[in-house]
Amino acid sequence: MTLMEIVNSSVPEHLSTEQIRISRLYRSNNKLSFSCFSPQIIAEPRVGDIINGGIDVHHSTSGEFGTQVRCYLQRLVCKNGACTHICKDEKHLHARRLANGRFDQQDMVNQLHRLFKETWAQLDEKLQAVHGLLGKEKVSIDFLQQQRTRFSLNNEMLREIEIAVNHDELGPSNTQYDIFNAISRVATHSESLSLRQRRRLMFMAGEFSQQDIHRCSQCGSWIVSPN
């Protein structure tokens, strides 16, 4: 069973599997990374500013990370994407080995199916949290500089975010929504950053967007406090 087949099998009954869209895909010899979303899961923080929810998957056949699953937020007007944790139960997946030394494929399928169902169930709340950014005062780029070590931000990443912060197809809102948009814009569209750097920014944007939820120690753990 392919990853997309597992995604489709986990979709709630009120959503159409035929409408699931792939927004990002990366494939190499040992990695598969993709984001998909449902146009039926929708939020509109501003008039004409549509955000859809879905699933982000990063699978590696080597290294320690295994298969990572997160919630995915897709802003349609600019195609920006951000990832955020699955509240309370987000973790890396590793298949068990059978007595003959082979991986237990069914065990991995079961784990993925469970996590995908949890992801779909949480997306409405994740999207609503983005609305809250429009009610928060915009922080300065100086604050991002202070967080650079925690999020492994180098000078190039910070420079691109600073350039992007005033670029929005619908115009700046002068709120924290502009920071969310800038980080996710660089994560999605930068051609100079590596896949690892761009995914780091996708996580940063997603965590930034969840400041008002606090359902677990991970979700919304990057709380903006310029004081």
N, C-alpha and C positions, 0 to 999 in steps of 0.2 A: 504494500500500500504506500503510495507517495504522500509527501507532506501535504500537498494541496488536497488530496482525497481525505486526509484526516481533518484538515480545516473544514472542508465542506460537510463532513459527517457531524461536525460539532456545532454547526450553525443552528440557532434557535428556529423553531418551526415557523415563526412569524416573519422570518427573513428568507429571501430568495437566494439560493446558492448560485443561480444563473446570473445574478447581478454582481457577484463578488468580483472586484477589480484588483489587478496587480499594479501597484504604483512604483515599486522598486524591486529590482532583481539583480543579484550578483552571483556568479557561479565560477568556481575554479576547480582544480583537481581535488582539493580536500575541503572546500567550503561551499555552502549554499546559504545565501542570505536574501530574504525577500520580505516585502510588506504588502499586505492586501487590506482592502476595506470594503464596507458595504455602503452604497449610496442611500440605503434606507435608515442607517444610523446617522442622524444629522443634528447639528447644532448651528445656530446663526448668531454669533456674538454681536455682529453689526449687520445692518441691512446689506444683503448681497455677499456677505462674507460667510461662506458655507464651510463647515468642518465636518468631515465624516470620521467614523471610528472603525477600527479593524484590529488586525493582529500583525505583529512583527516577529519573524523567526530568523535566528542565526544558528546554523548547524555546521559543526566542524567534525571531521573524522579523525583529527589529530589534536594534540594539546589537551589542556585541562578543562576547557569550557563546555564540551559536549554540545547540547542543544539548548539555546536560550529562547524563551518566549516572553513577549511583553505586549502591552496594549499599544496600539498605533493610532495617531491622530494625523489626518491628512487635510490640510487647508487647501481648498480647491482653486481659489483665485490665483495662487502663486505656486501651487503644487508642493508647498513646504510640508515636510513630515517630521513628526516627533514621536518618541517612544517613552512610555512610563511603566513603572512596575505594576505587576498584578498584586493587588493588596493582599497582605498576610501570607501568601503562599508562593511567591515568586522565587524560583531557585533554578539552578542548572540541572538539566536532566542527563542522567547516565544510565544506560541500559545494563541490567544484570547479565552476568555470564552464566551459561548453563554448565552442567557437569562436563560436557564435551568441549568446553572452552569457547563455544560460540556465543554471540550476543543473543539475549532473549528479545527478539524483535517484537513479540506481542506485548511484552512488558513496556517497551518504549512506546508503542502505539497507544496503550492504555493511559500512560502518563501524559502523553501529548493531548489525547482526546479530553482528559479531565482538565488540563490547564487551558486548552482552547475554549472549553465551555465556560470556565471561570472568567476568561477574558471577555467574551461576548457579553456576559452578564454585568460586567462592571463599566462598560464603555459609556453608557449614558451619563453616569456620575462623573467619569473622567472628563467628558466633554463639557458638562455643566461647570466644572471647576475652571475651565478656560474663561468663561464669562466673568468670573471674579477678578481677572487681571485688569479688566477695563475700569474697575472701581478702585484701583490702587495707583498711588503716585509713582511715576516713572523714576527708576533709580539711574544713577549716572554710570558711565563706563568705568569710572574709578572704582566702583564697587566690584565690577567684574574683575578688575585687576587684582583686587584683594583675594578673590576666589581662585586665582589662576593655578595655584599649586594643587588644590583639592581636585580640580577638574582637568589637570594636565593641559592647561591652555598655554600655548606658546605665543610669541609675538605676532606671528602670521595669522593665527586664529583670532586673536584679539583685534587685530587690525581689520580683518574682514568683518567681524561682528560690528565694529564701530562704523564702518562704511554702510553696512546693511541696516543699521538701526533707524535711519531716516528714509528708507526705501520701502514703500508699501503701495501696492497697486490701488488701494482705496484711500491712501493718505495716512499720515501718522495719527495716532490717537492721543499721544502725550501721556500714556499710561504704561504700566508694566507689560501690556499686550505688545507694545513695540519691541521690547526686549525678547519676549517669546518668539515673535515673528523673525527678528534678526538672527537669533541663534539657530532656529530651524531653517531659515533661508540659507545660511552658510552650510549647514549640515547637509542640505539637500542638493544645493547647486554648485558648491565650490568644486573647481576642477584641479586646484593646486594641493588639496589636502588628501591624505591617504584614507582608505576605507575605515581604518581603525579610528582616525581622528574625526571623521565625519560621523561615525556611529557614537563616539563619545559626545559630540555636540547634540545628536538626536536625543540621547539620554538626558543631557543637561537641560535641553528645551522642555522635554516632557516632565521632568521633575520640577522645573520652574513653574510649569503650568498648574501644578497640583497643590499649591500652597494652602488652599482652603479645605482640604479633605482630611488629612492626618488620620487615616484609617489604620496605618501601621507605621513602623519605624522607618520604612523606606519611602513611602509615598509622601511627597511634600516635605521631605527632610531637608531640602535646601530652602530655608526660609529667608526671604529677602528682608534684611533689617539694616538699613544704611546707617543707623545710629551706633 
